[in-house]
């Protein structure tokens, strides 16, 4: 593994960022944990970072050799702020960039797709991680998890569509390898769990693990879009609802061997994650 220079982790308090920081620190790497509140994480240097405030970018990049990129949440066009930052990062000496994107977003597509497309031209060492939907959407602070806890309901427009849900711990394990291995991946692996599940299956598993009844209520695309637009920008609400509609049409009904191939161990199942993260509540 590369041992020189600092690894900058943006979104360091988030679902994958926090796990990536923890794993990098445990492996002995110098880590700068970047967040809007400059939150201190064990073993890492905390720095204030806001995608929309270029005045915070210089200190975050100083001495950084590698960067883990979590796009700004809720922005339908993150390239507008990310690409100027990445050009600055290259000029500051960053050699490797690892972008968190999504299996639902192709290179050149909406959202982080434009950043994905630009990354190989900016850095000789790069990776774009394209995870399927997070298992932690049902166990953490996501709207699905809140709805499960408060109402015993999962609301989607995904119908009976199946998804290769992936554990955020597995995403972080891949991210660390992509950041720290001597050879950069220079590719864009789709990361999934070991099986595909419909939201009805997720509801049944959460019910079984927690002992509390959970059901999946199927919404139309329009119903979900309008619900999301109550607290998200309309364009982003339509994008998310459209992703659910794509799931219903089979777009995420796949698994890959990427987690096993890149980490040397199989990905965690949803049952294992639910037992780890829900039973203790």
C-alpha positions as CSV (number, residue, x, y, z in Angstrom):
1,X,0.0,0.0,0.0
2,X,1.0,3.6,-0.6
3,X,2.2,5.2,2.6
4,X,3.1,8.8,1.8
5,X,0.9,11.8,1.9
6,X,-2.5,12.5,3.5
7,X,-5.8,11.0,2.3
8,X,-8.6,13.6,2.3
9,X,-12.0,12.1,2.9
10,X,-14.9,14.4,2.1
11,X,-18.3,13.7,3.6
12,X,-16.3,12.3,6.5
13,X,-19.3,12.1,8.9
14,X,-21.6,10.4,6.3
15,X,-22.5,6.8,5.8
16,X,-19.5,5.7,3.7
17,X,-17.1,8.6,4.6
18,X,-17.1,7.8,8.3
19,X,-16.5,4.1,7.7
20,X,-13.7,4.9,5.2
21,X,-12.0,7.2,7.7
22,X,-12.2,4.5,10.4
23,X,-10.7,1.8,8.1
24,X,-7.9,4.1,6.8
25,X,-6.9,5.1,10.3
26,X,-6.9,1.5,11.5
27,X,-4.5,0.7,8.6
28,X,-2.1,3.4,9.7
29,X,-2.8,6.1,7.1
30,X,-2.8,9.8,7.7
31,X,-6.3,10.9,7.2
32,X,-7.9,14.4,7.0
33,X,-11.6,14.1,7.8
34,X,-13.5,16.9,6.0
35,X,-17.0,18.0,7.0
36,X,-19.0,21.2,7.3
37,X,-18.7,21.1,11.0
38,X,-15.0,20.0,11.1
39,X,-16.2,17.1,13.3
40,X,-13.4,15.3,15.1
41,X,-13.1,11.6,14.3
42,X,-10.7,9.3,16.2
43,X,-7.2,9.2,14.7
44,X,-8.0,11.7,11.9
45,X,-7.3,15.4,11.4
46,X,-10.5,17.3,11.3
47,X,-11.0,20.1,8.8
48,X,-13.9,22.3,7.8
49,X,-15.1,21.7,4.3
50,X,-18.0,22.9,2.3
51,X,-18.4,22.1,-1.4
52,X,-20.1,25.5,-1.9
53,X,-17.4,27.6,0.0
54,X,-14.1,27.6,-2.0
55,X,-12.4,29.3,0.9
56,X,-12.5,26.0,2.8
57,X,-10.9,24.0,-0.1
58,X,-7.3,25.1,0.3
59,X,-6.7,23.9,3.8
60,X,-8.5,20.6,3.0
61,X,-6.2,20.0,0.1
62,X,-2.9,21.0,1.6
63,X,-0.5,18.1,1.5
64,X,-3.2,15.7,0.3
65,X,-2.1,12.9,-2.1
66,X,-5.4,11.1,-2.4
67,X,-9.1,12.1,-2.0
68,X,-12.3,10.3,-1.5
69,X,-15.1,12.3,-3.1
70,X,-18.7,12.2,-1.7
71,X,-20.8,14.5,-3.9
72,X,-22.9,17.2,-2.2
73,X,-26.2,15.7,-1.1
74,X,-29.3,16.8,-2.9
75,X,-27.6,18.7,-5.7
76,X,-28.8,17.6,-9.1
77,X,-25.7,19.1,-10.8
78,X,-22.8,18.4,-8.4
79,X,-20.3,18.8,-11.3
80,X,-20.7,22.6,-11.1
81,X,-18.9,22.7,-7.7
82,X,-16.9,19.4,-7.9
83,X,-15.0,20.0,-11.2
84,X,-13.4,23.3,-10.1
85,X,-12.4,21.7,-6.8
86,X,-10.9,18.7,-8.7
87,X,-8.9,21.0,-11.0
88,X,-7.6,22.7,-7.9
89,X,-6.9,19.4,-6.3
90,X,-4.8,18.3,-9.2
91,X,-2.8,21.6,-9.1
92,X,-2.3,21.1,-5.4
93,X,-0.6,17.7,-5.9
94,X,-3.5,15.2,-5.4
95,X,-2.5,12.1,-7.4
96,X,-5.5,9.8,-6.9
97,X,-9.2,10.5,-6.7
98,X,-11.9,8.0,-5.8
99,X,-15.5,9.1,-6.5
100,X,-18.6,7.7,-4.8
101,X,-21.3,7.5,-7.5
102,X,-24.2,5.1,-8.0
103,X,-25.0,2.0,-9.9
104,X,-28.0,3.9,-11.2
105,X,-25.9,6.7,-12.8
106,X,-23.8,5.9,-15.8
107,X,-20.7,7.7,-16.9
108,X,-21.8,11.0,-18.4
109,X,-25.3,10.6,-16.9
110,X,-27.1,12.9,-14.5
111,X,-25.8,13.8,-11.0
112,X,-22.3,12.5,-10.5
113,X,-22.2,11.1,-14.0
114,X,-20.5,14.2,-15.4
115,X,-17.8,14.0,-12.6
116,X,-17.4,10.3,-13.4
117,X,-16.8,11.2,-17.1
118,X,-14.2,13.9,-16.3
119,X,-12.2,12.0,-13.6
120,X,-9.9,10.0,-15.9
121,X,-8.9,13.1,-17.7
122,X,-7.9,14.9,-14.5
123,X,-6.0,12.1,-12.6
124,X,-3.8,9.3,-13.8
125,X,-5.0,7.3,-10.7
126,X,-8.7,7.1,-10.2
127,X,-11.7,5.0,-9.4
128,X,-15.5,5.5,-9.5
129,X,-17.4,3.4,-7.1
130,X,-20.9,2.6,-8.2
131,X,-22.7,1.0,-5.3
132,X,-26.2,-0.3,-5.5
133,X,-28.7,1.1,-3.0
134,X,-27.4,1.1,0.6
135,X,-28.6,-1.5,3.1
136,X,-28.2,1.3,5.7
137,X,-31.2,3.1,4.0
138,X,-33.3,0.8,6.2
139,X,-31.2,0.9,9.4
140,X,-29.6,4.3,9.7
141,X,-30.9,7.9,9.5
142,X,-32.4,7.6,6.0
143,X,-36.1,8.4,5.3
144,X,-36.8,4.7,4.9
145,X,-35.3,3.9,8.3
146,X,-37.3,6.7,10.0
147,X,-40.5,5.5,8.3
148,X,-39.8,2.0,9.5
149,X,-39.2,3.1,13.1
150,X,-42.1,5.6,13.3
151,X,-44.8,3.9,11.1
152,X,-43.7,0.4,10.3
153,X,-43.9,1.2,6.6
154,X,-41.5,1.4,3.6
155,X,-42.7,3.7,0.9
156,X,-41.4,3.3,-2.7
157,X,-42.3,3.5,-6.3
158,X,-40.1,0.4,-6.9
159,X,-43.0,-2.1,-7.1
160,X,-41.7,-5.6,-7.2
161,X,-38.4,-4.6,-8.6
162,X,-35.3,-6.3,-7.1
163,X,-32.1,-4.6,-6.0
164,X,-28.6,-5.9,-5.1
165,X,-28.6,-3.8,-1.9
166,X,-25.0,-3.3,-0.6
167,X,-23.6,-2.8,2.9
168,X,-21.9,0.5,3.5
169,X,-19.1,-1.3,5.3
170,X,-18.4,-3.2,2.1
171,X,-18.4,0.1,0.1
172,X,-15.9,1.5,2.6
173,X,-13.7,-1.6,2.4
174,X,-13.5,-1.2,-1.4
175,X,-12.9,2.5,-1.1
176,X,-9.9,1.9,1.2
177,X,-8.4,-0.5,-1.3
178,X,-9.1,1.9,-4.2
179,X,-7.4,4.8,-2.2
180,X,-4.5,2.9,-0.7
181,X,-3.4,0.0,-2.9
182,X,-0.2,0.6,-4.8
183,X,-2.0,0.2,-8.1
184,X,-5.1,2.4,-8.7
185,X,-8.2,0.6,-10.0
186,X,-8.7,3.0,-12.9
187,X,-12.1,1.6,-13.4
188,X,-15.7,2.0,-12.2
189,X,-16.9,-1.2,-10.4
190,X,-20.6,-1.7,-9.6
191,X,-20.8,-2.8,-6.0
192,X,-23.7,-5.0,-4.8
193,X,-24.5,-7.4,-2.0
194,X,-24.7,-11.2,-2.5
195,X,-28.4,-11.3,-3.6
196,X,-31.2,-9.2,-5.1
197,X,-34.2,-8.4,-2.9
198,X,-37.5,-6.6,-3.5
199,X,-38.7,-4.1,-0.9
200,X,-41.3,-6.7,0.1
201,X,-38.4,-9.0,1.0
202,X,-36.7,-6.2,3.0
203,X,-39.9,-5.5,4.9
204,X,-40.2,-9.2,5.8
205,X,-36.6,-9.5,6.9
206,X,-36.8,-6.4,9.1
207,X,-40.0,-7.8,10.6
208,X,-38.3,-11.1,11.3
209,X,-35.2,-9.5,12.8
210,X,-36.8,-6.8,15.0
211,X,-40.1,-8.5,15.8
212,X,-42.0,-5.3,14.8
213,X,-44.3,-5.5,11.8
214,X,-43.1,-3.7,8.7
215,X,-44.8,-3.5,5.3
216,X,-43.9,-2.2,1.9
217,X,-46.5,0.3,0.5
218,X,-46.2,0.8,-3.2
219,X,-46.6,4.3,-4.6
220,X,-46.8,5.6,-8.1
221,X,-43.9,7.6,-9.5
222,X,-46.0,10.8,-9.2
223,X,-46.9,10.1,-5.6
224,X,-43.3,9.5,-4.6
225,X,-42.1,12.5,-6.6
226,X,-44.6,14.8,-4.8
227,X,-43.8,13.4,-1.4
228,X,-40.1,14.0,-1.9
229,X,-40.6,17.5,-3.3
230,X,-42.1,18.5,0.0
231,X,-38.5,18.6,1.5
232,X,-36.2,18.3,-1.6
233,X,-35.6,20.5,-4.6
234,X,-38.2,19.4,-7.3
235,X,-35.5,18.4,-9.8
236,X,-33.8,16.2,-7.3
237,X,-37.1,14.7,-6.1
238,X,-38.0,13.8,-9.7
239,X,-34.5,12.2,-10.1
240,X,-35.0,10.0,-7.0
241,X,-38.5,9.0,-7.9
242,X,-37.2,8.2,-11.4
243,X,-34.6,5.9,-9.9
244,X,-37.4,4.0,-8.1
245,X,-39.3,3.7,-11.4
246,X,-36.2,2.3,-13.0
247,X,-36.0,-0.3,-10.2
248,X,-39.5,-1.3,-10.9
249,X,-38.5,-1.9,-14.5
250,X,-35.6,-4.1,-13.5
251,X,-32.6,-1.7,-13.8
252,X,-31.1,-2.8,-10.5
253,X,-31.8,-6.6,-10.6
254,X,-28.2,-7.7,-10.7
255,X,-25.3,-8.8,-8.5
256,X,-21.6,-8.5,-9.2
257,X,-18.4,-10.1,-7.7
258,X,-16.7,-6.7,-7.3
259,X,-16.8,-6.6,-3.5
260,X,-15.3,-10.1,-3.2
261,X,-12.8,-9.5,-6.0
262,X,-11.6,-6.2,-4.6
263,X,-11.6,-7.0,-0.9
264,X,-10.9,-10.7,-0.9
265,X,-14.1,-11.6,1.1
266,X,-17.7,-12.0,0.1
267,X,-20.2,-9.1,0.7
268,X,-22.5,-9.1,3.7
269,X,-26.1,-10.1,3.3
270,X,-29.0,-7.9,4.3
271,X,-29.9,-10.3,7.1
272,X,-26.4,-10.0,8.5
273,X,-26.6,-6.2,8.4
274,X,-30.1,-6.1,9.9
275,X,-29.0,-8.4,12.8
276,X,-25.9,-6.2,13.4
277,X,-27.6,-2.8,13.2
278,X,-31.3,-3.4,14.2
279,X,-31.2,-6.0,16.9
280,X,-29.1,-3.8,19.2
281,X,-31.7,-1.0,19.1
